[in-house]
Amino acid sequence: MTKFKDSGNLAKTIQDLSGTKPEIIKDFNYLMPTLQKLYNLIQPSFTTVQTNNVVFFNSNEQADDNAYPIQLVDLYHNASPTFSNLIDLRRNMLIGNGLQPMVASGDTLYQPTVDWLNKENQFGQTMQDIWQMICFDYSLGETYYLECLFSPKGKGIVAEVIHHDFTTVRAVANPNPSLPYPLQYQLSRNWGTTNKTGKYVKTATSGIPIASWNPVRWAEDGGRQLLVCKRYSAGNEVYSIPSYNSILAYVQLDAELANYNLNSVTKGFTPTSIVVLAGNPSKKEKDEFVNKFKSRYVGSNGERTLFIWTNSPDEKPQILPFNTVDNTPMVELLDKILTAKIASGMGANAELAGVQTNGNSLQSDLNKLAVAYNYYYTTHIQVFQKEMLQALNKIMRLNGLSDLTVVTPPLKLETPETQSAPVPQANNTKNLMQ
């Protein structure tokens, strides 16, 4: 076999390989779409505003956008259904049976603790309501913030608790540069920007100041402080970076995959054929010809024909098949990979997100689903609940009340019994025979 080496002259190489000199078409107009990255790896960074020392929590979308928490919310609402389902699973498991006193019902602290949990704040929210809110915050951001209002009459006990969405809170850098722990926070509903349509807002560089939790200084701080609960990891003493941060690229890619499928349907599939016509008419004449073609050649294929006009007036029209690669297997494989990566990054099985694996229905192995649920509770949810309750119990102990606990019942599934068809009665059988 003779081997040909491409010396850089494409036309000569093609002629050597095919034995025929190729025709070089110079007047062929085309547009090559610019390739764009489907996603960028999210690496949140911290920057400090020089004027007031507010620490920005930046996403990967823009420099100093202060929008990482907002981006998490956008991904939850607009990106991967697997990711959203697992966040909802986290939240529901964290909520469990709600806040309960740790002491027995006969203890003297039991009833005062129950009364305090059912007491409404100025917005009509009880601690049970707030528990559900912070369970979502911890599921998505692995952090929560509670504004504590102290009672002068009660000598510094917490009289009221107000929940603040974790996207609305930013820290102020500690005056001591060697200490990363914030002594003050600022509240605003206008932090950051996102790249989602309709989500642009004016970026705030300052908000309403509030001191961090320190009951000894409640009077000096104006009777209001911010209780912060967040997961610790090395290098982020200021804000909590979720443990699943490494899989956010797959979450964004899942959204891009959905957009790819949507655009394939709404904007037309790849052309099935190319029609080459002689001459180079005006744009108006081209449009008229295409419209006439569509009116006579009806059907979905009529929208999938590409027309090309050449400058050779004597050339006969040619119809060329447009052979394309079927991307369906690749898309299906990518979808499975994304589901597995997202579930694995959040420490869960894909079945817990309602995804069938290996072609088996979720009902085919209920025991496996129950084991996966209980394992996820032991390795993740129980740890989260412990961290969340440790912060809440600071308020309870300050108020002289019982510590709190939460119980998430284990998942128990029962296979529905198969009911046999009713046996026809003798009279009914006789009537049918007649």
PALUM-551355 format. One record per residue (C-alpha): residue number from 1; x, y, z; chain; residue in one letter. Coordinates in nm, 3 decimals, padded with zeros to 5 digits, always signed. Example, Ala and Ser with C-alpha at 12.3 -4.5 7.8 and 13.67 -1.06 7.14 Angstrom:
BEGIN
 pos      xx      yy      zz unit code
   1 +01.230 -00.450 +00.780    A    A
   2 +01.367 -00.106 +00.714    A    S
END
This chain:
BEGIN
 pos      xx      yy      zz unit code
   1 +00.000 +00.000 +00.000    A    M
   2 +00.134 +00.340 -00.095    A    T
   3 +00.144 +00.592 +00.189    A    K
   4 +00.080 +00.958 +00.118    A    F
   5 +00.223 +01.229 +00.335    A    K
   6 +00.033 +01.555 +00.358    A    D
   7 +00.284 +01.825 +00.273    A    S
   8 +00.041 +02.104 +00.353    A    G
   9 -00.110 +02.141 +00.004    A    N
  10 -00.463 +02.013 +00.055    A    L
  11 -00.560 +02.015 -00.315    A    A
  12 -00.250 +01.818 -00.417    A    K
  13 -00.309 +01.564 -00.139    A    T
  14 -00.669 +01.509 -00.242    A    I
  15 -00.562 +01.470 -00.608    A    Q
  16 -00.300 +01.213 -00.512    A    D
  17 -00.546 +01.017 -00.300    A    L
  18 -00.843 +01.025 -00.540    A    S
  19 -00.668 +01.042 -00.878    A    G
  20 -00.883 +01.338 -00.981    A    T
  21 -00.797 +01.705 -00.959    A    K
  22 -01.053 +01.865 -00.724    A    P
  23 -01.250 +02.174 -00.822    A    E
  24 -01.177 +02.463 -00.589    A    I
  25 -01.492 +02.669 -00.535    A    I
  26 -01.396 +03.022 -00.434    A    K
  27 -01.743 +03.179 -00.424    A    D
  28 -01.891 +02.945 -00.166    A    F
  29 -02.014 +03.154 +00.128    A    N
  30 -02.040 +02.991 +00.466    A    Y
  31 -02.034 +03.074 +00.834    A    L
  32 -01.854 +02.860 +01.087    A    M
  33 -02.014 +02.896 +01.431    A    P
  34 -01.781 +02.990 +01.712    A    T
  35 -01.727 +02.707 +01.956    A    L
  36 -01.817 +02.798 +02.310    A    Q
  37 -01.750 +02.622 +02.635    A    K
  38 -02.058 +02.455 +02.775    A    L
  39 -01.956 +02.524 +03.130    A    Y
  40 -01.682 +02.664 +03.350    A    N
  41 -01.559 +02.509 +03.671    A    L
  42 -01.692 +02.712 +03.958    A    I
  43 -01.420 +02.825 +04.196    A    Q
  44 -01.572 +03.081 +04.433    A    P
  45 -01.331 +03.349 +04.547    A    S
  46 -01.331 +03.612 +04.819    A    F
  47 -01.252 +03.979 +04.760    A    T
  48 -01.278 +04.268 +05.003    A    T
  49 -01.432 +04.609 +04.929    A    V
  50 -01.173 +04.867 +05.027    A    Q
  51 -01.418 +05.129 +05.150    A    T
  52 -01.607 +04.922 +05.409    A    N
  53 -01.426 +04.583 +05.421    A    N
  54 -01.731 +04.386 +05.302    A    V
  55 -01.612 +04.045 +05.182    A    V
  56 -01.753 +03.960 +04.840    A    F
  57 -01.843 +03.597 +04.769    A    F
  58 -01.778 +03.570 +04.395    A    N
  59 -01.900 +03.318 +04.139    A    S
  60 -01.728 +03.223 +03.813    A    N
  61 -01.952 +03.443 +03.596    A    E
  62 -01.790 +03.782 +03.644    A    Q
  63 -01.502 +03.932 +03.838    A    A
  64 -01.610 +04.057 +04.179    A    D
  65 -01.977 +03.983 +04.107    A    D
  66 -02.049 +03.883 +04.471    A    N
  67 -02.303 +03.635 +04.333    A    A
  68 -02.197 +03.283 +04.432    A    Y
  69 -02.495 +03.225 +04.669    A    P
  70 -02.730 +03.368 +04.408    A    I
  71 -02.581 +03.138 +04.146    A    Q
  72 -02.653 +02.837 +04.368    A    L
  73 -03.019 +02.939 +04.379    A    V
  74 -03.024 +02.983 +04.000    A    D
  75 -02.877 +02.636 +03.951    A    L
  76 -03.135 +02.487 +04.186    A    Y
  77 -03.426 +02.644 +03.998    A    H
  78 -03.298 +02.636 +03.639    A    N
  79 -03.036 +02.366 +03.589    A    A
  80 -03.034 +01.994 +03.662    A    S
  81 -03.346 +01.806 +03.777    A    P
  82 -03.121 +01.549 +03.946    A    T
  83 -02.950 +01.825 +04.143    A    F
  84 -03.282 +01.989 +04.239    A    S
  85 -03.432 +01.656 +04.350    A    N
  86 -03.135 +01.579 +04.571    A    L
  87 -03.149 +01.925 +04.729    A    I
  88 -03.519 +01.868 +04.801    A    D
  89 -03.437 +01.526 +04.945    A    L
  90 -03.178 +01.684 +05.175    A    R
  91 -03.426 +01.945 +05.293    A    R
  92 -03.709 +01.701 +05.360    A    N
  93 -03.483 +01.462 +05.550    A    M
  94 -03.338 +01.748 +05.755    A    L
  95 -03.685 +01.868 +05.854    A    I
  96 -03.777 +01.524 +05.987    A    G
  97 -04.052 +01.542 +06.247    A    N
  98 -03.967 +01.902 +06.335    A    G
  99 -03.801 +02.054 +06.641    A    L
 100 -03.872 +01.871 +06.965    A    Q
 101 -03.749 +01.924 +07.325    A    P
 102 -03.481 +01.677 +07.422    A    M
 103 -03.626 +01.637 +07.770    A    V
 104 -03.921 +01.409 +07.845    A    A
 105 -04.277 +01.543 +07.844    A    S
 106 -04.292 +01.535 +08.225    A    G
 107 -03.985 +01.756 +08.270    A    D
 108 -04.032 +02.112 +08.393    A    T
 109 -03.854 +02.249 +08.084    A    L
 110 -04.072 +02.058 +07.837    A    Y
 111 -04.379 +02.282 +07.817    A    Q
 112 -04.189 +02.618 +07.824    A    P
 113 -03.974 +02.489 +07.537    A    T
 114 -04.280 +02.381 +07.335    A    V
 115 -04.443 +02.720 +07.398    A    D
 116 -04.130 +02.901 +07.281    A    W
 117 -04.112 +02.689 +06.964    A    L
 118 -04.475 +02.770 +06.881    A    N
 119 -04.442 +03.141 +06.957    A    K
 120 -04.474 +03.361 +06.646    A    E
 121 -04.231 +03.640 +06.562    A    N
 122 -04.340 +03.976 +06.420    A    Q
 123 -04.381 +03.815 +06.076    A    F
 124 -04.606 +03.535 +06.200    A    G
 125 -04.335 +03.268 +06.183    A    Q
 126 -04.280 +03.012 +06.456    A    T
 127 -03.952 +02.833 +06.518    A    M
 128 -04.101 +02.530 +06.342    A    Q
 129 -04.156 +02.748 +06.035    A    D
 130 -03.804 +02.888 +06.060    A    I
 131 -03.666 +02.534 +06.097    A    W
 132 -03.807 +02.446 +05.756    A    Q
 133 -03.648 +02.759 +05.605    A    M
 134 -03.302 +02.696 +05.746    A    I
 135 -03.324 +02.331 +05.639    A    C
 136 -03.348 +02.450 +05.279    A    F
 137 -03.063 +02.698 +05.331    A    D
 138 -02.844 +02.424 +05.474    A    Y
 139 -02.941 +02.183 +05.197    A    S
 140 -02.833 +02.427 +04.925    A    L
 141 -02.571 +02.652 +05.087    A    G
 142 -02.473 +02.442 +05.391    A    E
 143 -02.518 +02.752 +05.606    A    T
 144 -02.796 +02.954 +05.770    A    Y
 145 -02.835 +03.293 +05.938    A    Y
 146 -03.074 +03.392 +06.220    A    L
 147 -03.120 +03.744 +06.352    A    E
 148 -03.167 +03.730 +06.729    A    C
 149 -03.353 +04.013 +06.901    A    L
 150 -03.274 +04.039 +07.272    A    F
 151 -03.523 +04.143 +07.542    A    S
 152 -03.408 +04.414 +07.783    A    P
 153 -03.680 +04.306 +08.027    A    K
 154 -03.557 +03.951 +08.016    A    G
 155 -03.200 +04.055 +08.102    A    K
 156 -03.053 +03.954 +07.770    A    G
 157 -03.256 +03.652 +07.667    A    I
 158 -03.354 +03.609 +07.302    A    V
 159 -03.714 +03.724 +07.264    A    A
 160 -03.749 +03.683 +06.889    A    E
 161 -03.575 +03.509 +06.600    A    V
 162 -03.587 +03.624 +06.235    A    I
 163 -03.462 +03.417 +05.943    A    H
 164 -03.242 +03.572 +05.675    A    H
 165 -03.194 +03.407 +05.337    A    D
 166 -02.828 +03.307 +05.301    A    F
 167 -02.804 +03.503 +04.974    A    T
 168 -02.872 +03.830 +05.162    A    T
 169 -02.584 +03.814 +05.412    A    V
 170 -02.224 +03.926 +05.360    A    R
 171 -01.944 +03.934 +05.615    A    A
 172 -01.727 +04.229 +05.711    A    V
 173 -01.359 +04.146 +05.733    A    A
 174 -01.210 +04.126 +06.080    A    N
 175 -01.005 +04.440 +06.165    A    P
 176 -00.726 +04.206 +06.267    A    N
 177 -00.592 +04.070 +05.935    A    P
 178 -00.453 +03.759 +06.106    A    S
 179 -00.802 +03.658 +06.226    A    L
 180 -01.047 +03.541 +05.957    A    P
 181 -01.353 +03.532 +06.183    A    Y
 182 -01.605 +03.813 +06.115    A    P
 183 -01.728 +04.028 +06.401    A    L
 184 -01.993 +04.200 +06.190    A    Q
 185 -02.217 +04.124 +05.892    A    Y
 186 -02.425 +04.332 +05.655    A    Q
 187 -02.771 +04.254 +05.517    A    L
 188 -02.895 +04.344 +05.169    A    S
 189 -03.125 +04.193 +04.908    A    R
 190 -02.920 +04.347 +04.626    A    N
 191 -02.588 +04.170 +04.655    A    W
 192 -02.432 +04.052 +04.332    A    G
 193 -02.553 +03.990 +03.980    A    T
 194 -02.619 +03.677 +03.781    A    T
 195 -02.610 +03.603 +03.411    A    N
 196 -02.970 +03.483 +03.399    A    K
 197 -03.219 +03.679 +03.193    A    T
 198 -03.409 +03.926 +03.408    A    G
 199 -03.187 +03.867 +03.710    A    K
 200 -02.961 +04.167 +03.675    A    Y
 201 -02.981 +04.404 +03.968    A    V
 202 -02.773 +04.695 +04.084    A    K
 203 -02.485 +04.551 +04.283    A    T
 204 -02.478 +04.670 +04.641    A    A
 205 -02.145 +04.732 +04.811    A    T
 206 -02.294 +04.786 +05.156    A    S
 207 -02.598 +04.685 +05.357    A    G
 208 -02.755 +04.707 +05.702    A    I
 209 -02.489 +04.625 +05.963    A    P
 210 -02.549 +04.365 +06.234    A    I
 211 -02.308 +04.226 +06.492    A    A
 212 -02.219 +03.858 +06.504    A    S
 213 -02.342 +03.633 +06.785    A    W
 214 -02.197 +03.731 +07.122    A    N
 215 -02.460 +03.738 +07.401    A    P
 216 -02.223 +03.914 +07.641    A    V
 217 -02.233 +04.223 +07.419    A    R
 218 -02.604 +04.218 +07.337    A    W
 219 -02.667 +04.566 +07.485    A    A
 220 -02.364 +04.727 +07.316    A    E
 221 -02.476 +04.578 +06.984    A    D
 222 -02.822 +04.735 +07.005    A    G
 223 -03.010 +04.425 +07.116    A    G
 224 -02.970 +04.244 +06.782    A    R
 225 -02.708 +03.995 +06.670    A    Q
 226 -02.667 +03.744 +06.389    A    L
 227 -02.632 +03.377 +06.473    A    L
 228 -02.435 +03.203 +06.197    A    V
 229 -02.422 +02.829 +06.135    A    C
 230 -02.198 +02.704 +05.857    A    K
 231 -01.997 +02.398 +05.765    A    R
 232 -01.625 +02.441 +05.812    A    Y
 233 -01.358 +02.345 +05.564    A    S
 234 -01.001 +02.464 +05.546    A    A
 235 -00.962 +02.803 +05.383    A    G
 236 -01.322 +02.925 +05.409    A    N
 237 -01.369 +03.047 +05.764    A    E
 238 -01.578 +03.339 +05.635    A    V
 239 -01.837 +03.165 +05.417    A    Y
 240 -01.943 +02.806 +05.369    A    S
 241 -01.855 +02.650 +05.035    A    I
 242 -02.091 +02.352 +04.984    A    P
 243 -01.930 +02.010 +04.993    A    S
 244 -02.077 +01.937 +04.648    A    Y
 245 -01.907 +02.238 +04.489    A    N
 246 -01.686 +02.013 +04.275    A    S
 247 -01.986 +01.882 +04.077    A    I
 248 -02.144 +02.217 +03.990    A    L
 249 -01.979 +02.195 +03.650    A    A
 250 -02.184 +01.881 +03.584    A    Y
 251 -02.497 +02.060 +03.706    A    V
 252 -02.440 +02.338 +03.453    A    Q
 253 -02.360 +02.085 +03.182    A    L
 254 -02.690 +01.911 +03.252    A    D
 255 -02.866 +02.240 +03.185    A    A
 256 -02.671 +02.287 +02.861    A    E
 257 -02.766 +01.936 +02.754    A    L
 258 -03.133 +02.021 +02.805    A    A
 259 -03.089 +02.339 +02.601    A    N
 260 -02.918 +02.140 +02.325    A    Y
 261 -03.213 +01.901 +02.301    A    N
 262 -03.459 +02.192 +02.310    A    L
 263 -03.280 +02.382 +02.036    A    N
 264 -03.262 +02.069 +01.821    A    S
 265 -03.641 +02.052 +01.825    A    V
 266 -03.747 +02.416 +01.824    A    T
 267 -03.485 +02.549 +01.582    A    K
 268 -03.493 +02.262 +01.336    A    G
 269 -03.287 +01.951 +01.307    A    F
 270 -02.980 +01.911 +01.083    A    T
 271 -03.061 +01.932 +00.711    A    P
 272 -03.126 +01.602 +00.538    A    T
 273 -03.034 +01.720 +00.189    A    S
 274 -02.855 +01.997 +00.001    A    I
 275 -02.990 +02.143 -00.324    A    V
 276 -02.730 +02.317 -00.545    A    V
 277 -02.881 +02.564 -00.796    A    L
 278 -02.727 +02.765 -01.079    A    A
 279 -02.697 +03.141 -01.079    A    G
 280 -02.675 +03.392 -00.801    A    N
 281 -03.016 +03.561 -00.765    A    P
 282 -03.097 +03.838 -00.523    A    S
 283 -03.206 +03.768 -00.166    A    K
 284 -03.566 +03.847 -00.256    A    K
 285 -03.565 +03.595 -00.542    A    E
 286 -03.406 +03.334 -00.317    A    K
 287 -03.675 +03.385 -00.053    A    D
 288 -03.952 +03.354 -00.311    A    E
 289 -03.805 +03.031 -00.446    A    F
 290 -03.772 +02.879 -00.098    A    V
 291 -04.130 +02.975 -00.010    A    N
 292 -04.261 +02.816 -00.329    A    K
 293 -04.062 +02.504 -00.253    A    F
 294 -04.209 +02.479 +00.096    A    K
 295 -04.563 +02.528 -00.034    A    S
 296 -04.526 +02.233 -00.274    A    R
 297 -04.291 +02.008 -00.077    A    Y
 298 -04.479 +01.981 +00.247    A    V
 299 -04.376 +01.781 +00.552    A    G
 300 -04.102 +01.805 +00.811    A    S
 301 -03.832 +01.741 +00.550    A    N
 302 -03.930 +02.061 +00.375    A    G
 303 -03.784 +02.254 +00.666    A    E
 304 -03.466 +02.048 +00.656    A    R
 305 -03.339 +02.127 +00.307    A    T
 306 -03.038 +02.352 +00.255    A    L
 307 -03.020 +02.558 -00.068    A    F
 308 -02.691 +02.671 -00.222    A    I
 309 -02.656 +02.894 -00.528    A    W
 310 -02.341 +02.895 -00.738    A    T
 311 -02.208 +03.146 -00.989    A    N
 312 -02.204 +02.891 -01.275    A    S
 313 -02.508 +02.973 -01.496    A    P
 314 -02.483 +02.652 -01.703    A    D
 315 -02.459 +02.410 -01.412    A    E
 316 -02.749 +02.172 -01.360    A    K
 317 -02.921 +02.160 -01.024    A    P
 318 -02.783 +01.897 -00.796    A    Q
 319 -02.938 +01.727 -00.496    A    I
 320 -02.685 +01.604 -00.246    A    L
 321 -02.759 +01.391 +00.060    A    P
 322 -02.644 +01.544 +00.385    A    F
 323 -02.519 +01.258 +00.597    A    N
 324 -02.491 +01.344 +00.963    A    T
 325 -02.384 +01.155 +01.271    A    V
 326 -02.662 +01.049 +01.505    A    D
 327 -02.578 +01.209 +01.840    A    N
 328 -02.850 +01.024 +02.029    A    T
 329 -02.621 +00.755 +02.178    A    P
 330 -02.372 +01.021 +02.289    A    M
 331 -02.645 +01.234 +02.448    A    V
 332 -02.792 +00.934 +02.630    A    E
 333 -02.450 +00.830 +02.758    A    L
 334 -02.373 +01.185 +02.869    A    L
 335 -02.705 +01.203 +03.051    A    D
 336 -02.621 +00.886 +03.245    A    K
 337 -02.274 +01.017 +03.330    A    I
 338 -02.414 +01.348 +03.455    A    L
 339 -02.672 +01.175 +03.674    A    T
 340 -02.408 +00.948 +03.825    A    A
 341 -02.160 +01.233 +03.884    A    K
 342 -02.417 +01.464 +04.044    A    I
 343 -02.553 +01.192 +04.271    A    A
 344 -02.204 +01.076 +04.367    A    S
 345 -02.087 +01.431 +04.438    A    G
 346 -02.374 +01.474 +04.682    A    M
 347 -02.309 +01.138 +04.846    A    G
 348 -02.634 +00.981 +04.732    A    A
 349 -02.754 +00.706 +04.501    A    N
 350 -02.922 +00.806 +04.177    A    A
 351 -03.234 +00.614 +04.288    A    E
 352 -03.283 +00.867 +04.570    A    L
 353 -03.328 +01.135 +04.303    A    A
 354 -03.602 +00.928 +04.138    A    G
 355 -03.377 +00.805 +03.854    A    V
 356 -03.405 +00.449 +03.728    A    Q
 357 -03.074 +00.269 +03.683    A    T
 358 -02.985 -00.041 +03.482    A    N
 359 -03.333 -00.040 +03.331    A    G
 360 -03.492 -00.140 +03.662    A    N
 361 -03.794 +00.038 +03.805    A    S
 362 -03.768 +00.186 +04.154    A    L
 363 -04.029 -00.061 +04.274    A    Q
 364 -03.832 -00.364 +04.157    A    S
 365 -03.593 -00.342 +04.453    A    D
 366 -03.758 -00.148 +04.733    A    L
 367 -03.517 -00.288 +04.989    A    N
 368 -03.222 -00.138 +04.799    A    K
 369 -03.395 +00.203 +04.796    A    L
 370 -03.464 +00.186 +05.169    A    A
 371 -03.104 +00.088 +05.246    A    V
 372 -02.973 +00.375 +05.030    A    A
 373 -03.206 +00.620 +05.207    A    Y
 374 -03.104 +00.510 +05.555    A    N
 375 -02.735 +00.508 +05.459    A    Y
 376 -02.764 +00.864 +05.327    A    Y
 377 -02.930 +00.969 +05.649    A    Y
 378 -02.652 +00.820 +05.863    A    T
 379 -02.360 +00.954 +05.660    A    T
 380 -02.493 +01.299 +05.567    A    H
 381 -02.827 +01.411 +05.708    A    I
 382 -02.757 +01.314 +06.069    A    Q
 383 -02.427 +01.506 +06.054    A    V
 384 -02.604 +01.813 +05.912    A    F
 385 -02.875 +01.800 +06.179    A    Q
 386 -02.614 +01.783 +06.454    A    K
 387 -02.437 +02.093 +06.320    A    E
 388 -02.764 +02.284 +06.281    A    M
 389 -02.892 +02.196 +06.628    A    L
 390 -02.565 +02.289 +06.796    A    Q
 391 -02.613 +02.648 +06.678    A    A
 392 -02.984 +02.657 +06.768    A    L
 393 -02.917 +02.520 +07.116    A    N
 394 -02.705 +02.826 +07.191    A    K
 395 -03.030 +03.024 +07.194    A    I
 396 -03.214 +02.759 +07.394    A    M
 397 -02.951 +02.743 +07.667    A    R
 398 -02.929 +03.121 +07.688    A    L
 399 -03.306 +03.128 +07.745    A    N
 400 -03.290 +02.852 +08.006    A    G
 401 -03.484 +02.606 +07.792    A    L
 402 -03.430 +02.246 +07.687    A    S
 403 -03.194 +02.150 +07.408    A    D
 404 -03.365 +02.057 +07.082    A    L
 405 -03.359 +01.740 +06.879    A    T
 406 -03.498 +01.619 +06.547    A    V
 407 -03.584 +01.268 +06.442    A    V
 408 -03.602 +01.162 +06.077    A    T
 409 -03.800 +00.837 +06.054    A    P
 410 -03.631 +00.561 +05.853    A    P
 411 -03.773 +00.486 +05.513    A    L
 412 -04.006 +00.189 +05.515    A    K
 413 -04.153 +00.069 +05.190    A    L
 414 -04.416 -00.197 +05.149    A    E
 415 -04.484 -00.374 +04.824    A    T
 416 -04.856 -00.348 +04.739    A    P
 417 -05.028 -00.683 +04.750    A    E
 418 -05.158 -00.818 +04.420    A    T
 419 -05.534 -00.845 +04.429    A    Q
 420 -05.694 -01.130 +04.240    A    S
 421 -05.987 -01.067 +04.009    A    A
 422 -06.328 -01.109 +04.172    A    P
 423 -06.495 -01.446 +04.113    A    V
 424 -06.829 -01.401 +03.932    A    P
 425 -07.132 -01.513 +04.128    A    Q
 426 -07.343 -01.803 +04.012    A    A
 427 -07.642 -01.584 +03.920    A    N
 428 -07.419 -01.348 +03.719    A    N
 429 -07.268 -01.643 +03.531    A    T
 430 -07.613 -01.774 +03.450    A    K
 431 -07.722 -01.433 +03.320    A    N
 432 -07.410 -01.407 +03.102    A    L
 433 -07.480 -01.752 +02.950    A    M
 434 -07.832 -01.647 +02.868    A    Q
END
